[in-house]
Amino acid sequence: MSDTDPVERYYEAVDAMDADGLAAVLAPEFRHDRPDRTIEGRDRFVEFMMEERPRTDTVHAVDTLFLPEAADDARGREVAAHGRLFADDGEELFAFVDLFTVADGEIVDLRTFTK
């Protein structure tokens, strides 16, 4: 399995509102830092994404996945994704860069930057 596989499955699960699929790619200690909040723990993050996020009528279009050669840290391997978030009607909402830390096939950490 490539370190990008859980990242690809992450976006598929989020866009499909698949709570089980999302939980399957996240480590129990998962942490998400985003511009408006920090969410700690896999269960809390899945709950937020399924029930509380501001918009659920969205689709992620990932333009590029980066797997830098020297991107290992003590917690795992880093993967970067650059893309755009669209509403179901096709309106582009914003561009994003997501920085994932992947260890043992699970996403441990996610930092989101938007424009």
N, CA, C and O of each residue as an XYZ file, in Angstrom:
460
protein
N       0.845     -1.179      0.000
C       0.000      0.000      0.000
C       0.891      1.242      0.000
O       1.863      1.315      0.752
N       0.562      2.198     -0.830
C       1.274      3.468     -0.890
C       0.804      4.381      0.239
O      -0.319      4.252      0.726
N       1.672      5.301      0.649
C       1.271      6.272      1.669
C       0.189      7.215      1.165
O      -0.470      7.880      1.965
N      -0.006      7.285     -0.150
C      -1.074      8.138     -0.672
C      -2.439      7.450     -0.635
O      -3.465      8.124     -0.725
N      -2.471      6.126     -0.505
C      -3.752      5.400     -0.508
C      -4.722      5.884      0.573
O      -5.880      6.154      0.255
N      -4.296      6.005      1.846
C      -5.261      6.481      2.846
C      -5.731      7.910      2.579
O      -6.851      8.277      2.936
N      -4.875      8.712      1.954
C      -5.261     10.092      1.623
C      -6.347     10.076      0.549
O      -7.337     10.801      0.655
N      -6.168      9.267     -0.467
C      -7.188      9.163     -1.516
C      -8.501      8.638     -0.943
O      -9.574      9.131     -1.290
N      -8.417      7.647     -0.075
C      -9.628      7.091      0.547
C     -10.281      8.104      1.491
O     -11.502      8.101      1.648
N      -9.488      8.960      2.114
C     -10.023     10.021      2.974
C     -10.984     10.908      2.177
O     -12.121     11.129      2.594
N     -10.523     11.413      1.035
C     -11.381     12.297      0.232
C     -12.616     11.560     -0.283
O     -13.712     12.121     -0.297
N     -12.447     10.328     -0.699
C     -13.603      9.539     -1.165
C     -14.641      9.393     -0.059
O     -15.836      9.550     -0.306
N     -14.195      9.093      1.153
C     -15.118      8.899      2.278
C     -15.802     10.201      2.666
O     -17.005     10.212      2.930
N     -15.053     11.294      2.704
C     -15.648     12.587      3.062
C     -16.714     12.968      2.043
O     -17.821     13.355      2.419
N     -16.394     12.861      0.763
C     -17.349     13.258     -0.274
C     -18.576     12.357     -0.312
O     -19.661     12.809     -0.678
N     -18.422     11.097      0.057
C     -19.544     10.150      0.066
C     -20.300     10.149      1.393
O     -21.283      9.425      1.546
N     -19.842     10.963      2.359
C     -20.437     10.970      3.706
C     -20.425      9.554      4.288
O     -21.412      9.097      4.864
N     -19.293      8.872      4.126
C     -19.104      7.492      4.569
C     -18.346      7.497      5.896
O     -17.115      7.509      5.909
N     -19.071      7.488      7.001
C     -18.461      7.562      8.330
C     -17.532      6.385      8.591
O     -16.434      6.571      9.115
N     -17.952      5.183      8.236
C     -17.114      4.004      8.472
C     -15.848      4.043      7.624
O     -14.763      3.711      8.100
N     -15.991      4.447      6.376
C     -14.827      4.557      5.501
C     -13.849      5.608      5.987
O     -12.635      5.424      5.900
N     -14.379      6.719      6.502
C     -13.524      7.771      7.037
C     -12.795      7.284      8.281
O     -11.583      7.462      8.404
N     -13.522      6.676      9.196
C     -12.901      6.172     10.430
C     -11.816      5.145     10.119
O     -10.821      5.059     10.839
N     -11.999      4.374      9.062
C     -11.049      3.308      8.729
C      -9.679      3.833      8.318
O      -8.691      3.108      8.435
N      -9.591      5.071      7.839
C      -8.293      5.603      7.404
C      -7.640      6.497      8.448
O      -6.522      6.969      8.240
N      -8.317      6.740      9.568
C      -7.787      7.629     10.602
C      -7.270      6.842     11.797
O      -7.883      5.859     12.215
N      -6.141      7.278     12.343
C      -5.621      6.701     13.579
C      -6.487      7.179     14.745
O      -7.070      8.261     14.671
N      -6.579      6.391     15.821
C      -7.395      6.819     16.974
C      -6.987      8.188     17.511
O      -7.839      8.949     17.971
N      -5.695      8.510     17.458
C      -5.189      9.784     17.989
C      -5.183     10.899     16.945
O      -4.527     11.923     17.140
N      -5.901     10.714     15.846
C      -5.957     11.690     14.750
C      -6.213     13.101     15.264
O      -6.974     13.313     16.208
N      -5.549     14.068     14.608
C      -5.733     15.490     14.931
C      -5.839     16.263     13.617
O      -5.079     16.023     12.679
N      -6.796     17.198     13.563
C      -6.969     18.048     12.379
C      -6.885     19.503     12.796
O      -7.675     19.976     13.614
N      -5.916     20.210     12.223
C      -5.799     21.658     12.400
C      -6.285     22.306     11.123
O      -5.747     22.049     10.046
N      -7.300     23.148     11.238
C      -7.829     23.862     10.087
C      -7.973     25.327     10.472
O      -7.885     25.652     11.656
N      -8.191     26.223      9.514
C      -8.193     27.644      9.839
C      -9.178     28.049     10.940
O      -8.905     28.986     11.691
N     -10.299     27.371     11.046
C     -11.322     27.802     12.004
C     -11.368     26.987     13.288
O     -12.108     27.346     14.204
N     -10.593     25.889     13.390
C     -10.663     25.064     14.603
C      -9.629     23.944     14.555
O      -9.031     23.660     13.518
N      -9.443     23.324     15.709
C      -8.642     22.105     15.830
C      -9.542     21.026     16.402
O     -10.264     21.254     17.373
N      -9.495     19.853     15.795
C     -10.322     18.729     16.244
C      -9.381     17.587     16.600
O      -8.520     17.212     15.805
N      -9.549     17.037     17.794
C      -8.675     15.965     18.263
C      -9.462     14.678     18.456
O     -10.537     14.671     19.055
N      -8.907     13.595     17.941
C      -9.507     12.275     18.093
C     -10.308     11.859     16.872
O     -11.058     12.651     16.302
N     -10.133     10.591     16.478
C     -10.834     10.054     15.303
C     -12.347     10.147     15.449
O     -13.028     10.626     14.542
N     -12.876      9.697     16.577
C     -14.331      9.676     16.745
C     -14.921     11.076     16.693
O     -15.969     11.293     16.084
N     -14.247     12.023     17.331
C     -14.747     13.408     17.330
C     -14.715     13.990     15.920
O     -15.642     14.690     15.514
N     -13.640     13.700     15.168
C     -13.528     14.221     13.815
C     -14.610     13.639     12.910
O     -15.233     14.368     12.139
N     -14.833     12.340     12.999
C     -15.872     11.710     12.175
C     -17.232     12.309     12.518
O     -18.022     12.602     11.621
N     -17.511     12.493     13.797
C     -18.775     13.115     14.208
C     -18.908     14.513     13.605
O     -19.963     14.862     13.075
N     -17.846     15.311     13.684
C     -17.877     16.654     13.110
C     -18.148     16.599     11.610
O     -19.012     17.320     11.111
N     -17.424     15.758     10.894
C     -17.565     15.709      9.441
C     -18.940     15.218      9.001
O     -19.447     15.658      7.969
N     -19.542     14.332      9.751
C     -20.838     13.776      9.371
C     -22.012     14.631      9.845
O     -23.060     14.644      9.199
N     -21.853     15.347     10.963
C     -23.005     16.012     11.571
C     -22.880     17.520     11.763
O     -23.896     18.198     11.917
N     -21.663     18.063     11.759
C     -21.508     19.453     12.177
C     -20.798     20.370     11.191
O     -20.845     21.588     11.361
N     -20.155     19.842     10.187
C     -19.386     20.743      9.325
C     -20.328     21.691      8.597
O     -21.482     21.356      8.330
N     -19.824     22.878      8.280
C     -20.690     23.918      7.715
C     -21.417     23.515      6.437
O     -22.581     23.870      6.253
N     -20.745     22.778      5.550
C     -21.383     22.347      4.293
C     -21.048     20.894      4.045
O     -19.906     20.467      4.211
N     -22.057     20.139      3.647
C     -21.828     18.739      3.287
C     -22.126     18.483      1.812
O     -21.922     17.375      1.317
N     -22.604     19.502      1.118
C     -22.937     19.371     -0.306
C     -21.722     19.748     -1.157
O     -21.815     20.592     -2.049
N     -20.586     19.114     -0.873
C     -19.339     19.487     -1.521
C     -18.624     18.277     -2.105
O     -18.886     17.129     -1.746
N     -17.704     18.586     -3.025
C     -16.863     17.570     -3.654
C     -15.439     18.117     -3.708
O     -15.212     19.253     -4.124
N     -14.488     17.293     -3.283
C     -13.079     17.662     -3.370
C     -12.530     17.252     -4.734
O     -12.712     16.114     -5.167
N     -11.868     18.172     -5.395
C     -11.139     17.861     -6.628
C      -9.660     17.994     -6.301
O      -9.140     19.105     -6.196
N      -8.985     16.866     -6.141
C      -7.560     16.881     -5.816
C      -6.782     16.963     -7.123
O      -6.839     16.061     -7.959
N      -6.058     18.060     -7.277
C      -5.288     18.273     -8.498
C      -3.950     17.540     -8.459
O      -3.505     16.998     -9.471
N      -3.310     17.525     -7.288
C      -1.986     16.926     -7.173
C      -1.786     16.340     -5.788
O      -2.163     16.951     -4.788
N      -1.196     15.164     -5.729
C      -0.716     14.580     -4.476
C       0.806     14.582     -4.529
O       1.404     14.149     -5.515
N       1.425     15.072     -3.463
C       2.880     15.123     -3.369
C       3.340     14.169     -2.283
O       2.763     14.122     -1.197
N       4.373     13.416     -2.580
C       4.993     12.531     -1.599
C       6.479     12.891     -1.574
O       7.293     12.219     -2.209
N       6.833     13.955     -0.839
C       8.230     14.410     -0.833
C       9.174     13.315     -0.342
O       8.842     12.559      0.571
N      10.352     13.240     -0.958
C      11.319     12.212     -0.580
C      11.787     12.357      0.858
O      11.976     11.355      1.548
N      11.974     13.566      1.314
C      12.516     13.794      2.660
C      11.436     14.274      3.612
O      11.662     15.201      4.389
N      10.286     13.664      3.563
C       9.167     14.157      4.362
C       8.794     13.233      5.510
O       7.676     13.312      6.020
N       9.693     12.369      5.925
C       9.407     11.530      7.089
C       9.649     12.340      8.354
O      10.610     13.105      8.431
N       8.788     12.176      9.332
C       9.066     12.743     10.647
C       8.917     11.622     11.665
O       8.672     10.474     11.294
N       9.062     11.942     12.925
C       9.035     10.908     13.967
C       7.705     10.168     14.006
O       7.643      9.030     14.470
N       6.636     10.806     13.521
C       5.311     10.194     13.593
C       4.914      9.461     12.336
O       3.965      8.677     12.368
N       5.606      9.683     11.218
C       5.212      9.014      9.990
C       5.670      9.752      8.755
O       6.571     10.588      8.813
N       5.044      9.439      7.640
C       5.392      9.987      6.329
C       4.413     11.099      5.978
O       3.209     10.973      6.203
N       4.937     12.186      5.425
C       4.061     13.296      5.052
C       3.622     13.173      3.596
O       4.395     12.784      2.720
N       2.354     13.519      3.369
C       1.758     13.558      2.037
C       1.044     14.899      1.925
O       0.315     15.294      2.835
N       1.249     15.597      0.817
C       0.579     16.879      0.599
C      -0.407     16.741     -0.557
O      -0.123     16.086     -1.560
N      -1.563     17.365     -0.397
C      -2.584     17.371     -1.449
C      -2.946     18.816     -1.770
O      -3.159     19.630     -0.871
N      -3.012     19.118     -3.047
C      -3.463     20.438     -3.497
C      -4.722     20.228     -4.323
O      -4.758     19.375     -5.210
N      -5.756     21.014     -4.025
C      -6.991     20.853     -4.780
C      -7.954     21.990     -4.560
O      -7.599     23.048     -4.042
N      -9.190     21.745     -4.970
C     -10.252     22.741     -4.852
C     -11.501     22.064     -4.315
O     -11.748     20.887     -4.576
N     -12.281     22.820     -3.566
C     -13.549     22.317     -3.042
C     -14.674     22.962     -3.832
O     -14.728     24.183     -3.983
N     -15.580     22.115     -4.338
C     -16.705     22.579     -5.140
C     -18.012     22.254     -4.440
O     -18.127     21.230     -3.768
N     -19.002     23.132     -4.600
C     -20.368     22.823     -4.190
C     -20.944     21.852     -5.214
O     -20.431     21.733     -6.326
N     -22.011     21.163     -4.831
C     -22.648     20.209     -5.749
C     -23.076     20.852     -7.063
O     -23.147     20.176     -8.090
N     -23.360     22.155     -7.038
C     -23.794     22.834     -8.259
C     -22.625     23.260     -9.150
O     -22.834     23.884    -10.191
N     -21.386     22.923     -8.742
C     -20.214     23.242     -9.550
C     -19.494     24.510     -9.155
O     -18.418     24.793     -9.682
N     -20.060     25.287     -8.235
C     -19.408     26.520     -7.797
C     -18.133     26.180     -7.026
O     -18.157     25.370     -6.100
N     -17.012     26.811     -7.419
C     -15.766     26.614     -6.680
C     -15.821     27.436     -5.402
O     -16.014     28.651     -5.448
N     -15.651     26.778     -4.269
C     -15.731     27.450     -2.975
C     -14.379     27.990     -2.535
O     -14.288     29.130     -2.078
N     -13.331     27.191     -2.666
C     -11.979     27.639     -2.331
C     -10.956     26.598     -2.768
O     -11.290     25.450     -3.063
N      -9.702     27.034     -2.800
C      -8.583     26.128     -3.044
C      -8.000     25.727     -1.695
O      -8.124     26.457     -0.712
N      -7.364     24.558     -1.658
C      -6.792     24.098     -0.393
C      -5.479     23.360     -0.616
O      -5.201     22.841     -1.697
N      -4.690     23.335      0.440
C      -3.544     22.445      0.564
C      -3.738     21.706      1.871
O      -3.886     22.327      2.924
N      -3.738     20.394      1.810
C      -3.827     19.549      3.000
C      -2.492     18.844      3.177
O      -1.962     18.249      2.238
N      -1.954     18.915      4.388
C      -0.718     18.214      4.727
C      -1.059     17.089      5.689
O      -1.476     17.332      6.821
N      -0.882     15.871      5.237
C      -1.212     14.674      6.007
C       0.057     14.047      6.570
O       1.110     14.089      5.933
N      -0.038     13.470      7.751
C       0.994     12.574      8.267
C       0.377     11.187      8.312
O      -0.657     10.977      8.946
N       1.021     10.238      7.630
C       0.516      8.870      7.517
C       1.511      7.930      8.195
O       2.711      7.985      7.924
N       1.005      7.072      9.073
C       1.841      6.069      9.738
C       1.089      4.747      9.773
O      -0.078      4.700     10.162
N       1.747      3.696      9.373
C       1.154      2.354      9.398
C      -0.195      2.299      8.684
O      -1.115      1.613      9.131
N      -0.306      3.032      7.566
C      -1.517      2.991      6.762
C      -2.672      3.823      7.278
O      -3.774      3.756      6.733
N      -2.435      4.617      8.335
C      -3.491      5.466      8.901
C      -3.042      6.922      8.913
O      -1.855      7.222      9.035
N      -4.004      7.811      8.786
C      -3.718      9.240      8.868
C      -3.686      9.626     10.343
O      -4.656      9.430     11.074
N      -2.556     10.177     10.761
C      -2.350     10.565     12.156
C      -2.667     12.044     12.350
O      -3.204     12.445     13.382
N      -2.328     12.846     11.347
C      -2.435     14.299     11.481
C      -2.811     14.895     10.131
O      -2.397     14.398      9.084
N      -3.597     15.958     10.167
C      -3.983     16.689      8.962
C      -3.979     18.171      9.281
O      -4.614     18.618     10.236
N      -3.250     18.928      8.465
C      -3.247     20.388      8.561
C      -3.798     20.931      7.251
O      -3.296     20.604      6.176
N      -4.830     21.760      7.346
C      -5.503     22.299      6.168
C      -5.232     23.792      6.044
O      -5.318     24.537      7.020
N      -4.904     24.213      4.832
C      -4.694     25.619      4.505
C      -5.615     25.944      3.335
O      -5.684     25.183      2.370
N      -6.324     27.072      3.414
C      -7.283     27.425      2.364
C      -7.013     28.818      1.825
O      -6.407     29.662      2.485
N      -7.485     29.030      0.600
C      -7.386     30.346     -0.030
C      -8.687     30.628     -0.746
O      -8.839     31.687     -1.354
